[in-house]
């Protein structure tokens, strides 16, 4: 069942971004908000088979390469605060 909500006090920059995105995607402002919420709250679920295939591709790309423990620690720490 579809429900109705009202959003108040939307900051101008968010409103303008939503409006621009709606125009770019040829949607109404309401449809764009729903699409944004779906993207964030209902992320696409990947099947087990697709996940395994991605892992196999990565493994195949790394065949023959050797990694040192220090390199692995450095890589896993990258991008973390």
N, C-alpha and C positions, 0 to 999 in steps of 0.2 A: 504494500500500500504506500502510495506517495504521500509525503507530508510537506507542510509548508513551514519555512522558517523566515524570520526577518533579521537582517543584519543591520546593526546600527554603528555609527561612529567609525566607518571604514576610513582609514587614512587616505588622503588624496593620492599618494603615490601608488598604493595598492589598487585603488579604484581605477586609476589611469592605466595601470599595467593590465588589469583584467579587461578593461574596455578595448585596449589595443589588441590583446590576445584574442578576444572574441571576434573582432573585426578580421584579424588575420586568419582565423579558423572558420570564418563565415558562420558564426553562431551568435545567438543572443547572449546578453550578459549573464542571464540566469543559467543558460546551458554551459557557458564557459566556467562558471563557478562550480557547477555540478561535475564537469569534467576534471577540474583541478582537485576537487575533493576526492573523486574516485581514484585519481592517480596517486594521491597521498594515502588514502585510507584503505583502498582495495588494490594493493599492488598485484600485478599479474603473477600468478603462480606458475612456476616452471615445473613441468612433469619430471618424474624421476628419470625417465629415459633421456630427456633433453639434458638434464643435469649431468648424467653419466657421460653423454656424448661430448659435452663441453670439457669434462675432466679428461676424457680420452684424448681430445684434440690438444689440450695443454700438455699432457704427458708426452704425446708424440712430438710436439714442438721442442720439448726439453730433452729428448733422447740424446744420449751421448755427452750431455753437459754434466760437469761435476761442480758441486757447490760446497764451499767450506762453511763450517759452523758459524764463523764470524760474519760471513756474507749473508747467511740466513738471518742471523740476529739483527744485522744492520737493515736488511730489507723489511723485516717484520716491524721494526721500530720506526720506519719512515712514515711521516704523516701523522704521527701520534704526538699529542702534547706532552 
